[in-house]
């Protein structure tokens, strides 16, 4: 859902104490943008963050090789809230790695928050944990951090995260309670028939014909096996098979994705893929091997945290979004503790910042990052974490 609102927050509404960190945040973004690295290889990125924390005297841990986590303790320390930023870049397709999904911005906002809180730590009442997480894009760094004891180590009770989003206007936070982002999985299918000459089909078993029928049949899973009120997506996005125009192909490979907001819907789609495959093996006399890799579960925003966030940042600065069929491994944290994830608007048509995430031309005005920092500070003040 695209939300191009005109009533987004004006930059003059940013608090002066947040504006003090404007150039610092911009500097972090520009530095991190230049050293984009793939998931679990964020060595320069982690080094940059650790060096900055060291220069401020902030202790930190490395629960994973390229993760950076730590805690700033408040005077009372009765509760502990966490903020997460992902670190990895994307393969740009030309041999380079770039930040085409805004993760450089996410890290810069969190670094700005850490520095803000450290400078004003005498006003900090409760504990704040910072999580710089590797490999959100792939293979996923949230679950390994959780398995390494992140939540127990710091006693985290709730967690927040944000993502740059060019379909929401700059100055707005796009969010919704409950199901927000979908769960996702990767589907790989190998269809094996028998190759032969195109002029003698009776002596072969055409895997392309089987694949064509199989793809069509898969489309009935959503339309006929899933309740109309339960959203789900099954897309076959890649097909590979055949060698020459007059050769019947013995092998076809299909690749696709599953998306759903509810676990039971996701599992039903998986179940039906396997069942349809077994039926097609009988009908077409071929072998169909199905492999489904579960990626990330749905992002499900806690209702209480959503209401607190809306009150904190102001109703006028909230864009209430429909659920989005994109995935995020922030969802793993939400399976352990209450969490809230929101989209930080980055759409600026005047400056031409309208390209979608993962687009080679994706970019944003750095002012969007200051809105993110402002939202975080307003939230912490509203919750009484900081005076």
C-alpha positions in Angstrom: 0.0 0.0 0.0 1.5 3.4 -1.0 0.9 6.3 1.3 1.9 9.6 -0.2 0.7 12.0 2.5 1.1 15.7 2.5 0.7 16.2 6.2 3.9 14.6 7.3 6.0 16.0 10.1 7.8 19.3 9.3 11.5 19.3 10.0 10.9 22.4 12.2 9.0 20.1 14.6 12.2 18.1 15.4 13.4 18.9 18.9 16.5 21.0 19.3 18.3 18.3 21.3 17.8 15.8 18.5 19.0 18.3 15.9 22.3 18.5 17.9 23.0 15.0 16.4 22.0 15.8 12.9 25.5 16.1 11.4 26.6 13.1 13.5 23.9 10.9 12.1 24.6 12.1 8.5 28.3 11.4 9.0 27.6 7.8 10.1 25.3 7.2 7.2 27.9 8.4 4.7 30.7 6.3 6.2 28.6 3.2 6.5 27.2 3.6 3.0 30.8 3.3 1.6 31.5 0.0 3.3 28.5 -2.1 2.5 29.0 -5.8 3.0 27.0 -9.0 2.6 25.4 -10.9 5.5 27.7 -12.4 8.1 30.7 -10.6 6.4 30.1 -7.2 7.9 33.6 -7.0 9.3 34.3 -3.3 8.3 30.8 -2.3 9.3 31.2 -3.9 12.8 34.6 -2.4 13.2 33.2 1.0 12.4 30.5 0.7 15.0 32.8 -0.8 17.6 35.4 1.9 17.1 32.7 4.6 17.6 31.4 3.0 20.8 35.0 2.6 22.1 35.6 6.3 21.4 32.6 7.1 23.7 33.6 4.6 26.3 30.5 2.4 25.8 31.0 -1.3 26.4 29.8 -3.8 23.9 29.7 -7.5 23.1 30.1 -9.7 20.1 27.6 -12.5 20.5 28.1 -13.3 16.8 31.3 -12.6 14.8 29.9 -9.5 13.2 27.2 -8.4 15.6 27.5 -5.5 18.0 25.3 -5.4 21.1 25.4 -3.6 24.4 23.4 -2.0 27.2 23.2 1.5 28.6 21.9 1.2 32.2 19.5 3.6 33.7 19.4 4.8 37.3 16.5 2.6 38.3 16.9 -0.2 35.8 13.5 -1.7 36.5 12.9 -2.6 32.8 15.0 -3.0 29.7 13.9 -2.1 26.2 15.9 -2.8 23.0 16.4 -1.2 19.6 17.6 -3.2 16.6 19.3 -2.1 13.4 20.3 -4.5 10.6 23.8 -4.2 9.1 24.1 -6.0 5.8 24.1 -4.7 2.2 22.9 -6.3 -1.0 24.6 -7.7 -4.1 23.9 -5.0 -6.7 24.2 -7.4 -9.6 27.3 -5.8 -11.0 29.8 -7.4 -8.7 29.5 -4.7 -6.1 27.7 -4.7 -2.7 25.6 -1.7 -1.9 23.1 -0.5 0.7 20.0 -0.8 -1.5 17.6 -1.4 1.4 18.5 1.4 3.7 20.4 -0.6 6.3 23.0 2.1 6.4 20.3 4.5 7.5 19.0 2.1 10.2 22.4 1.8 11.7 22.9 5.5 11.6 19.6 6.2 13.5 20.6 3.6 16.2 24.1 5.0 16.5 22.5 8.4 16.9 20.2 7.1 19.6 23.0 5.5 21.5 25.1 8.7 21.4 22.0 10.7 22.5 21.3 8.5 25.4 25.0 8.3 26.4 25.3 12.0 26.5 22.2 12.3 28.6 22.6 9.1 30.6 22.1 10.9 33.9 18.4 11.3 32.8 18.1 7.7 31.8 15.9 5.8 34.2 15.6 2.4 32.6 18.0 0.3 30.6 18.3 0.5 26.8 19.9 -2.3 24.8 21.3 -1.6 21.3 21.5 -4.4 18.7 23.4 -4.1 15.5 22.4 -7.3 13.8 24.1 -8.9 10.8 22.5 -10.8 7.9 18.9 -9.6 7.9 18.7 -10.1 4.1 20.2 -13.6 4.2 20.6 -16.0 5.9 19.1 -14.2 8.9 20.9 -12.9 12.0 18.1 -12.5 14.5 17.6 -16.2 15.3 21.3 -16.9 15.8 21.5 -13.9 18.2 18.5 -15.2 20.1 20.0 -18.6 20.2 23.3 -17.1 21.5 21.4 -15.8 24.6 20.8 -12.2 23.6 17.4 -11.7 25.3 18.5 -13.5 28.6 21.9 -11.8 28.7 20.4 -8.3 28.8 17.0 -9.1 30.3 15.2 -7.5 27.4 11.5 -7.1 27.9 10.4 -5.4 24.6 12.1 -4.5 21.3 11.7 -1.9 18.6 13.0 -1.6 15.0 12.4 0.5 11.9 12.9 0.2 8.2 13.3 2.9 5.5 10.3 2.8 3.2 9.8 4.8 0.0 6.1 4.1 -0.2 5.5 6.3 2.9 6.1 10.0 2.8 9.2 11.4 4.6 8.3 12.5 8.1 5.8 9.8 8.7 6.0 6.4 10.5 4.1 3.7 8.6 2.8 1.0 11.0 -0.1 -1.1 12.1 -1.0 -3.3 15.1 -1.0 -7.1 14.9 0.0 -8.7 11.5 2.2 -6.3 9.6 4.7 -8.1 7.4 4.2 -11.6 6.1 6.0 -14.8 6.8 8.0 -16.2 3.8 9.5 -19.3 2.4 11.5 -20.4 -0.7 10.1 -23.2 -2.9 12.4 -25.3 -5.2 10.9 -28.0 -7.4 12.6 -30.5 -9.7 10.5 -32.2 -12.3 12.1 -35.3 -13.9 10.7 -37.0 -16.9 12.4 -38.6 -19.9 14.2 -36.8 -22.6 13.6 -37.7 -26.3 13.3 -36.4 -29.8 10.6 -33.8 -30.4 9.4 -35.9 -33.4 8.8 -39.0 -31.3 7.0 -37.8 -28.2 5.6 -41.3 -27.5 9.1 -42.4 -26.5 9.6 -39.6 -24.0 8.0 -38.1 -21.0 7.8 -34.3 -21.4 8.8 -32.5 -18.1 7.9 -29.2 -19.7 4.3 -30.3 -20.2 4.2 -31.6 -16.7 5.6 -28.3 -15.4 3.1 -26.2 -17.3 0.2 -28.2 -15.8 1.8 -28.2 -12.4 2.2 -24.4 -12.3 -1.4 -23.9 -13.3 -2.6 -26.3 -10.6 -0.5 -24.5 -7.9 -2.5 -21.4 -8.6 -5.6 -23.1 -7.3 -4.1 -23.5 -3.8 -4.7 -19.8 -3.0 -8.0 -19.5 -4.8 -9.5 -22.8 -3.6 -7.7 -24.1 -0.5 -7.2 -20.9 1.5 -10.1 -19.0 3.1 -10.8 -15.8 1.2 -10.3 -13.7 4.3 -6.8 -15.2 4.9 -4.2 -13.6 2.7 -1.6 -15.8 1.0 0.7 -15.7 -2.0 2.3 -18.5 -4.0 4.5 -17.3 -6.8 6.6 -19.3 -9.2 9.1 -16.7 -10.3 11.6 -18.8 -12.2 11.5 -21.8 -14.6 14.4 -23.5 -16.3 14.3 -26.5 -18.6 15.1 -27.7 -22.1 18.1 -27.6 -24.3 17.0 -27.3 -27.9 13.7 -26.6 -29.8 13.4 -30.1 -31.1 14.4 -32.0 -27.9 11.8 -33.0 -25.3 13.2 -32.0 -22.0 13.7 -34.5 -19.3 14.2 -32.0 -16.5 12.6 -28.7 -15.4 13.4 -26.7 -12.3 10.9 -24.3 -10.8 11.7 -21.7 -8.1 9.1 -19.7 -6.2 8.0 -18.1 -2.9 5.3 -18.5 -0.3 3.9 -15.5 1.7 1.3 -15.5 4.4 0.5 -13.7 7.6 -0.7 -16.6 9.6 1.3 -19.8 10.4 -1.6 -22.1 9.7 -2.2 -20.5 6.3 1.5 -20.8 5.5 1.6 -24.5 6.5 -1.6 -25.2 4.5 0.1 -23.8 1.4 3.1 -26.0 1.9 1.0 -29.0 2.6 -1.0 -28.6 -0.6 2.2 -28.1 -2.7 3.4 -31.5 -1.7 0.0 -33.1 -2.3 -0.4 -31.6 -5.7 3.1 -32.8 -6.6 2.2 -36.4 -5.6 -0.9 -36.2 -7.8 1.1 -34.9 -10.8 3.6 -37.7 -10.4 0.9 -40.2 -11.0 -0.9 -38.3 -13.8 2.2 -37.5 -15.8 4.4 -40.4 -14.8 7.2 -38.2 -13.7 9.2 -37.6 -10.5 8.6 -34.3 -8.7 10.9 -33.4 -5.8 9.7 -30.4 -3.7 12.0 -28.6 -1.3 10.6 -25.7 0.8 12.9 -23.6 3.0 11.2 -21.7 5.7 12.6 -18.2 5.9 11.1 -15.7 8.3 7.8 -15.9 10.3 5.3 -12.9 10.2 6.0 -9.6 11.9 3.2 -9.3 14.4 3.2 -5.9 16.2 2.2 -6.0 19.8 -1.1 -4.0 20.3 0.0 -2.3 23.5 3.3 -1.2 22.1 1.5 0.1 19.0 -0.8 2.3 21.0 2.1 3.6 23.1 4.0 4.4 19.9 1.0 6.2 18.3 0.5 8.3 21.4 4.2 9.1 21.7 4.9 10.2 18.1 1.5 11.8 17.5 -1.5 10.6 15.5 -0.7 13.1 12.8 2.7 11.5 12.2 1.3 8.0 11.8 0.4 6.4 8.5 -1.8 3.4 9.3 -0.7 0.8 6.7 -2.4 -2.3 5.4 -0.4 -5.6 5.9 2.6 -5.9 3.6 3.7 -9.0 1.8 7.3 -8.5 2.6 9.4 -10.3 5.2 11.7 -9.3 8.0 13.6 -11.5 10.5 12.7 -8.9 13.2 9.8 -11.4 13.6 12.0 -13.8 15.5 12.4 -11.3 18.4 8.6 -10.9 18.5 8.2 -14.6 19.0 10.1 -14.3 22.3 9.1 -10.8 23.6 6.7 -8.0 22.7 8.0 -6.0 19.8 7.1 -3.1 17.4 8.4 -2.7 13.9 7.6 0.4 11.8 8.4 1.9 8.4 10.3 5.1 8.4 8.9 7.2 5.5 11.6 8.1 2.9 9.5 9.2 -0.1 10.5 12.7 -1.2 9.1 13.4 -4.7 10.6 16.9 -4.9 14.1 15.3 -4.6 13.3 12.3 -6.7 13.6 9.7 -3.8 10.8 7.4 -4.9 12.6 4.2 -6.0 11.6 1.0 -4.3 13.7 -1.0 -1.9 16.3 -3.3 -3.5 16.3 -1.0 -6.6 19.7 -0.1 -7.9 18.7 3.6 -7.7 17.2 3.4 -4.2 18.2 6.4 -2.1 16.8 8.8 0.5 17.2 12.3 1.9 19.2 12.0 5.1 16.7 14.2 6.9 14.5 11.1 7.0 17.0 9.6 9.6 16.4 12.5 11.9 12.7 11.8 11.9 13.5 8.3 12.9 15.7 9.5 15.8 13.0 11.9 16.9 10.4 9.1 16.9 12.6 6.9 19.1 13.3 9.7 21.5 9.6 10.6 21.8 8.8 7.0 22.4 11.4 6.7 25.3 10.1 9.9 26.9 6.5 8.8 26.6 7.4 5.5 28.3 9.3 7.3 31.0 12.6 5.5 30.1 14.3 8.9 29.9 13.3 12.1 31.7 
